[in-house]
Amino acid sequence: MAPGCDRFVTQLKPSRFAGVNTQNWFKIFPARTSPHDAAIRRLALPALGALAAEPLYVLIDTAIVGHLGTQALAGLAIAGIVLTGAYGIFNFLAYSTTALVARRIGSGDRRGAAELGVDGAAVAVVIGGTLMVVGIVAAELIVEAMGASKSVQPYALEYLRISLLGAPAMLFMLAGSGYQRGRQDTRSTLVIAVAANLINLALEIIFVYGLDGGVGGSAWGTVVAQWVAAGAFAVLLFRSVRATGARARPQGAGMRQTLVVGGPLIVRTGALLIVFVGTTSLTARISDTAVAAYQIAFQIFLLLALAVDAIAIAAQALVGNFLGGNDPTAARAAGRRMIEWGILVGLVIAVVLAIFRYDLADIFTNDQTTSDLAAQMILVVALLQPLNAIVFVLDGILIGAGDQRFLALAMIIATIGVWTPAVLIITEIGGGPLALWGAVALFIGARSVGLGWRFRSQAWAIGGAKRS
């Protein structure tokens, strides 16, 4: 154990209550101080703000388009699902760039880190440009495949085609934020995210209400905000290029490295999407009430995941930095500390959710049957929070270590070996929506076992500017 990195409160004397050694109860709580706490707070708190700002794009669009009519809102919903899925698959641009840059920074190679940032940004532009062209050409087929009615299709097509003009900017933002996180600068990403949302809000009000632009006006507001944010990240990147004397032109070798590191993350994210989309689809087959309640619980699940995801981002940056500096001991100590904080945050969230589950459900629906079922699902979500926090933080630790291949393998095993058999059995016996949440719980549990084993094995903690 590293000096000063006391993991748990051990000052309490052993005591027994009903035959149980209560000393062990306190081992889930972090010690009062750790040499890593300041760095974790410095990275995680701004990251939390930036993560919380990202969903506001969709919320702003929904709030404004919702006043244009049901068909317009339905069109936005369909296009929004397509865009969210497409951008989610390519979130490796942020994660892989963070891990690669953090290692170089830790090794003292700031010039190499800036060049990796340039290469990652180039990959983002190429993928974003391809996504834009292919998406616009195939937009009609995509909207039809999503099951949009004839009356909704024009709105979905208009929003999707215009929004895809921002695809290169959106993916550049992912790579840019990954570079800044790798440099342990999450404050800049927060400032850019907040500014972009304010610009988006102002432009949408002008375009939709002032210029009567309809759904298209809403999409244009978002596109402009995305390009402004991408421009801000470009300025930060090229400031680093000038300051370090790095090359400003991307190189094929660096771009390939980004793709090689990102490939397993695409597999990981794709498997995760299969689980959640599949669970949604299976719940929808049960009843409208079931899927409505599931939507409420799932959105709460996603929103609260941001709190532990912020710790995971800190893990990516800190672990990569320590390993780049050939200090696996510090990387492991920081990783343990962030797991402790993740568990504590998960416990706090669990208690709050359990206490206020009925009130939360009532906020989203006036239907009592839906509200009661949603409250039951929210209780399941609450019970999952500590375990889910461990998984999120372990994800961040292993991404920061460049151990993406194991992450992909663990995700495939959990999806095919645990979740798939579970939902097949549940479907066969006619299980209800709570049983499907049980399958999700088994999936999260399987991931925690695999990732926890990997963390304890220490095979992930390989030092050096590059992971050999």
C-alpha positions in Angstrom: 0.0 0.0 0.0 1.4 3.4 -1.0 2.3 5.8 1.9 -0.7 7.9 3.0 -3.1 5.9 0.8 -5.1 4.3 3.7 -8.1 2.8 2.1 -10.5 2.3 4.8 -11.5 3.5 8.3 -9.7 1.1 10.6 -9.6 3.0 13.9 -12.9 1.5 15.0 -12.6 -1.4 17.5 -14.2 -4.7 16.6 -17.7 -5.1 17.9 -20.5 -7.6 17.5 -24.2 -7.2 17.0 -26.3 -10.3 16.6 -23.2 -12.3 16.0 -21.9 -10.2 13.1 -18.5 -8.5 13.2 -19.5 -4.9 12.5 -15.9 -3.7 12.0 -16.2 -4.9 8.4 -19.2 -2.8 7.7 -17.1 0.3 7.6 -14.7 -0.9 4.9 -16.9 0.4 2.2 -16.3 4.0 3.3 -13.2 6.0 2.1 -10.8 7.2 4.7 -11.0 10.9 5.5 -8.1 11.9 3.3 -5.9 10.6 0.5 -3.1 12.2 -1.5 -5.3 11.5 -4.6 -8.4 13.3 -3.4 -7.5 16.8 -4.6 -6.8 15.5 -8.1 -10.0 13.4 -8.2 -12.1 16.4 -7.2 -10.3 18.7 -9.7 -11.0 16.4 -12.6 -14.4 14.8 -11.6 -16.4 17.9 -10.6 -15.9 19.9 -13.9 -16.4 16.6 -15.8 -19.7 16.1 -14.0 -20.8 19.6 -15.1 -19.8 18.9 -18.7 -21.5 15.5 -18.7 -24.7 17.1 -17.3 -24.6 19.8 -19.9 -24.5 17.3 -22.8 -28.1 16.0 -22.5 -29.3 19.6 -22.5 -29.0 19.7 -26.3 -31.8 17.1 -26.5 -33.8 18.7 -23.7 -33.7 22.1 -25.3 -34.7 20.7 -28.6 -37.5 18.7 -27.0 -38.8 21.7 -25.0 -38.9 24.0 -28.1 -40.1 21.5 -30.7 -42.7 20.2 -28.3 -44.6 23.4 -28.8 -44.8 22.9 -32.5 -47.1 19.9 -32.3 -47.2 16.2 -31.7 -46.0 15.2 -35.2 -43.0 17.6 -35.0 -42.1 16.2 -31.6 -42.4 12.6 -32.9 -40.2 13.4 -35.8 -37.6 14.9 -33.4 -37.8 11.7 -31.2 -37.1 9.4 -34.2 -34.2 11.5 -35.5 -32.8 12.0 -32.0 -32.6 8.2 -31.4 -30.7 7.8 -34.6 -28.3 10.6 -33.9 -27.8 9.5 -30.3 -27.0 5.9 -31.4 -24.6 7.0 -34.1 -22.7 9.4 -31.9 -22.6 6.9 -29.0 -20.9 4.3 -31.1 -18.1 6.7 -31.8 -17.5 7.8 -28.2 -14.2 5.9 -28.5 -12.9 9.1 -30.0 -13.0 10.7 -26.5 -12.0 7.6 -24.5 -9.1 6.4 -26.7 -7.7 10.0 -27.0 -7.8 10.5 -23.3 -5.9 7.3 -22.6 -3.3 7.8 -25.2 -2.7 11.5 -24.3 -2.6 10.9 -20.6 0.2 8.3 -21.0 2.3 10.7 -23.1 1.7 13.5 -20.6 2.7 11.2 -17.7 5.9 10.3 -19.5 6.8 13.9 -20.0 6.2 13.9 -23.8 3.9 16.8 -24.2 4.8 17.2 -27.8 3.8 13.6 -28.5 0.6 14.2 -26.6 -0.3 17.2 -28.8 0.4 15.1 -31.9 -1.9 12.4 -30.7 -4.5 15.0 -30.2 -4.1 16.1 -33.8 -4.3 12.6 -35.1 -7.4 11.9 -33.0 -9.1 15.1 -34.3 -8.3 14.0 -37.9 -9.9 10.6 -37.3 -13.0 12.4 -36.0 -13.2 14.7 -39.0 -12.9 11.7 -41.4 -15.5 9.6 -39.6 -17.8 12.6 -39.1 -17.6 13.6 -42.8 -18.4 10.1 -43.9 -21.3 9.8 -41.4 -22.7 13.1 -42.6 -22.7 12.1 -46.3 -23.9 8.6 -45.8 -26.5 9.7 -43.3 -28.0 12.4 -45.5 -28.2 10.1 -48.5 -29.7 7.2 -46.5 -31.9 9.4 -44.3 -35.2 8.4 -45.9 -34.4 4.7 -45.6 -33.4 5.2 -42.0 -36.5 7.0 -41.0 -38.7 4.4 -42.7 -36.8 1.6 -41.0 -37.5 3.4 -37.7 -41.2 3.0 -38.3 -42.2 6.6 -38.7 -45.7 7.2 -40.0 -46.2 9.2 -43.2 -47.3 12.3 -41.3 -44.2 12.2 -39.1 -41.6 11.3 -41.8 -41.2 14.8 -43.2 -40.3 16.2 -39.7 -37.9 13.4 -38.9 -36.2 13.7 -42.3 -35.8 17.5 -42.0 -34.3 17.3 -38.5 -32.1 14.4 -39.3 -30.6 15.8 -42.5 -29.9 19.2 -41.1 -28.5 17.8 -37.8 -26.1 15.5 -39.8 -24.4 18.7 -41.0 -23.0 18.9 -37.5 -21.7 15.3 -37.4 -18.0 16.3 -38.1 -18.2 19.0 -35.4 -19.8 16.6 -32.9 -17.2 14.0 -33.4 -14.4 16.6 -33.3 -15.9 17.7 -30.0 -15.5 14.1 -28.7 -11.8 14.0 -29.7 -11.2 17.5 -28.4 -12.7 16.8 -25.0 -10.7 13.5 -24.9 -7.5 15.5 -25.5 -8.3 18.0 -22.8 -9.2 15.3 -20.3 -5.9 13.5 -21.1 -4.1 16.8 -20.2 -6.1 16.7 -16.9 -8.1 19.8 -18.0 -11.8 19.1 -17.5 -12.5 22.7 -16.7 -12.2 23.8 -20.3 -14.7 21.1 -21.5 -17.2 22.4 -18.9 -16.9 26.0 -20.1 -17.3 25.0 -23.7 -20.3 22.7 -23.0 -22.1 25.4 -21.0 -21.4 28.1 -23.6 -22.5 25.8 -26.5 -25.8 25.1 -24.7 -26.5 28.8 -24.1 -25.8 29.5 -27.8 -28.0 26.6 -28.8 -30.9 27.9 -26.6 -30.6 31.5 -28.0 -30.4 30.4 -31.6 -33.3 28.0 -31.3 -35.6 30.6 -29.9 -34.6 33.0 -32.7 -34.8 30.4 -35.5 -37.9 28.6 -34.4 -40.0 31.4 -33.0 -38.5 34.5 -34.4 -37.9 33.2 -38.0 -40.7 30.6 -37.9 -38.1 27.9 -38.9 -40.0 25.0 -37.4 -38.2 21.7 -36.8 -35.5 22.7 -39.2 -34.8 25.9 -37.2 -34.3 23.8 -34.1 -31.8 21.6 -35.9 -29.9 24.6 -37.3 -29.5 26.0 -33.8 -27.9 22.8 -32.6 -25.6 22.5 -35.7 -24.3 26.1 -35.3 -23.7 25.5 -31.5 -21.8 22.3 -32.3 -19.5 24.0 -34.8 -18.8 26.8 -32.4 -17.9 24.3 -29.7 -15.7 22.3 -32.2 -14.0 25.6 -33.1 -13.2 26.2 -29.4 -11.7 22.8 -29.0 -9.6 23.4 -32.2 -8.2 26.6 -30.8 -7.2 24.8 -27.5 -5.6 22.0 -29.5 -3.6 24.2 -31.8 -2.4 26.3 -28.8 -0.9 23.1 -27.5 0.6 22.4 -30.9 2.3 25.8 -31.0 3.4 25.6 -27.3 5.1 22.2 -27.7 6.4 22.5 -31.3 4.3 19.6 -32.3 3.4 18.9 -35.9 0.1 20.3 -37.0 -0.5 17.8 -39.8 -2.0 14.4 -38.9 0.0 11.2 -39.7 -1.4 7.9 -40.8 0.4 6.0 -38.1 -1.1 8.1 -35.3 -4.6 7.9 -36.9 -4.3 4.1 -37.1 -3.3 4.0 -33.5 -6.4 5.9 -32.5 -8.5 3.4 -34.5 -6.7 0.3 -33.1 -7.3 1.5 -29.5 -10.8 2.6 -30.3 -11.9 -0.7 -32.1 -12.5 -2.7 -28.9 -14.3 0.3 -27.4 -16.7 0.2 -30.4 -17.4 -3.5 -29.6 -17.9 -2.6 -25.9 -20.3 0.2 -26.6 -22.2 -1.8 -29.2 -22.8 -4.6 -26.8 -24.0 -2.2 -24.2 -26.4 -0.7 -26.7 -27.7 -4.2 -27.5 -28.5 -4.8 -23.9 -30.4 -1.6 -23.3 -32.1 -1.4 -26.6 -33.0 -5.1 -26.3 -34.4 -4.6 -22.8 -36.5 -1.7 -24.1 -37.9 -3.8 -27.0 -38.7 -6.7 -24.8 -40.4 -4.5 -22.3 -42.5 -2.9 -25.0 -43.8 -6.3 -26.0 -45.3 -6.7 -22.5 -47.5 -3.6 -22.4 -47.6 0.1 -23.0 -47.7 0.6 -19.2 -44.6 -1.5 -18.8 -42.5 0.3 -21.4 -43.7 3.7 -20.1 -42.6 2.8 -16.6 -39.3 1.3 -17.9 -38.6 4.6 -19.8 -39.0 6.6 -16.6 -36.7 4.3 -14.6 -34.2 4.0 -17.4 -33.9 7.8 -17.9 -33.3 8.2 -14.1 -30.7 5.4 -14.3 -28.9 7.2 -17.2 -29.1 10.6 -15.5 -27.7 9.4 -12.2 -24.9 7.5 -14.0 -23.4 10.8 -14.8 -22.2 11.2 -11.2 -20.1 8.0 -11.3 -19.1 8.6 -14.9 -17.4 11.8 -13.8 -15.2 9.7 -11.5 -14.6 7.3 -14.4 -13.3 10.2 -16.5 -10.9 11.2 -13.6 -9.8 7.6 -13.6 -9.0 7.6 -17.3 -6.8 10.7 -16.9 -5.1 9.8 -13.6 -4.4 6.2 -14.3 -3.1 6.9 -17.8 -0.9 9.7 -16.4 0.6 7.5 -13.6 1.3 4.6 -15.9 2.9 6.9 -18.5 5.2 8.0 -15.7 6.1 4.4 -15.0 4.3 4.4 -11.6 2.0 1.4 -11.5 1.8 1.6 -7.7 0.3 5.1 -7.8 -2.0 4.0 -10.6 -3.3 1.1 -8.5 -3.6 3.3 -5.3 -5.5 6.0 -7.3 -7.7 3.3 -8.8 -8.6 1.9 -5.4 -9.4 5.4 -4.1 -11.7 6.1 -7.0 -13.5 2.8 -6.5 -14.1 3.7 -2.9 -15.5 7.1 -3.8 -17.6 5.4 -6.5 -19.1 3.0 -4.0 -19.9 5.9 -1.6 -21.5 8.0 -4.3 -23.5 4.9 -5.4 -24.7 4.3 -1.8 -25.9 7.9 -1.4 -27.7 7.8 -4.8 -29.3 4.5 -3.8 -30.6 5.8 -0.5 -32.1 9.0 -2.1 -33.7 6.9 -4.9 -35.2 4.4 -2.5 -36.7 7.2 -0.3 -38.1 9.3 -3.1 -39.0 6.7 -5.7 -42.7 7.3 -5.6 -42.3 11.1 -5.8 -39.9 10.7 -8.7 -42.3 8.4 -10.6 -45.2 10.9 -10.1 -43.1 13.7 -11.7 -43.1 11.8 -15.0 -46.6 10.6 -15.3 -50.2 11.2 -14.1 -51.2 7.6 -14.6 -51.2 5.8 -11.2 -50.6 2.3 -12.6 -47.6 3.5 -14.6 -46.3 5.5 -11.6 -46.6 2.5 -9.2 -44.7 0.2 -11.6 -42.1 2.8 -12.3 -41.6 3.2 -8.5 -40.9 -0.5 -8.3 -38.4 -0.3 -11.1 -36.7 2.7 -9.5 -36.2 0.7 -6.4 -34.4 -1.9 -8.5 -32.3 0.9 -10.0 -31.5 2.1 -6.5 -30.3 -1.3 -5.4 -28.0 -1.5 -8.4 -26.3 1.9 -7.9 -23.3 0.8 -5.7 -22.6 -2.2 -8.0 -23.0 0.0 -11.1 -20.7 2.6 -9.7 -18.0 0.0 -9.3 -18.4 -1.1 -12.9 -18.3 2.5 -14.2 -15.1 3.4 -12.3 -13.4 0.1 -13.3 -14.3 0.9 -16.9 -12.5 4.3 -16.5 -9.4 2.7 -14.8 -9.0 0.1 -17.5 -9.6 2.6 -20.4 -7.0 4.8 -18.8 -4.6 1.8 -18.7 -5.2 1.1 -22.4 -6.8 -2.3 -21.5 -9.6 -1.9 -24.0 -9.4 -5.4 -25.4 -10.2 -7.0 -22.0 -13.1 -4.5 -21.6 -14.5 -5.6 -25.0 -14.0 -9.3 -24.1 -15.7 -8.9 -20.6 -18.6 -7.0 -22.2 -19.1 -9.8 -24.9 -19.1 -12.5 -22.2 -21.5 -10.6 -20.0 -23.9 -9.9 -22.9 -23.8 -13.3 -24.6 -23.1 -15.5 -21.6 -25.3 -13.8 -19.0 -27.8 -11.3 -20.3 -28.9 -13.2 -23.4 -29.7 -16.5 -21.6 -31.4 -14.6 -18.8 -33.8 -12.7 -21.2 -34.5 -15.9 -23.2 -35.5 -17.7 -20.0 -37.6 -14.7 -18.8 -39.4 -14.5 -22.2 -40.0 -18.2 -22.2 -41.6 -18.3 -18.7 -43.6 -15.1 -19.4 -41.6 -12.9 -16.9 -42.7 -9.3 -16.3 -40.8 -6.0 -16.6 -39.2 -6.4 -13.2 -37.7 -9.7 -14.3 -36.1 -7.9 -17.2 -34.5 -5.4 -14.8 -33.3 -8.5 -13.0 -31.5 -9.6 -16.3 -29.9 -6.1 -16.4 -28.8 -6.6 -12.8 -27.2 -10.0 -13.7 -25.4 -8.3 -16.6 -24.0 -5.5 -14.4 -23.0 -8.1 -11.8 -21.2 -10.2 -14.4 -19.3 -7.1 -15.6 -18.3 -6.3 -12.0 -16.9 -9.8 -11.5 -14.9 -9.7 -14.7 -13.6 -6.2 -14.3 -13.0 -6.7 -10.6 -10.9 -9.8 -11.3 -8.9 -7.9 -13.9 -8.2 -5.0 -11.5 -7.1 -7.4 -8.7 -4.8 -9.3 -11.1 -2.8 -6.1 -11.7 -2.1 -7.3 -15.3 -3.6 -4.0 -16.5 -1.0 -1.8 -14.8 1.7 -1.7 -17.5 3.9 1.4 -17.3 5.5 3.4 -20.1 4.6 6.1 -22.7 3.0 3.3 -24.8 1.2 0.1 -23.6 3.3 -2.7 -25.0 
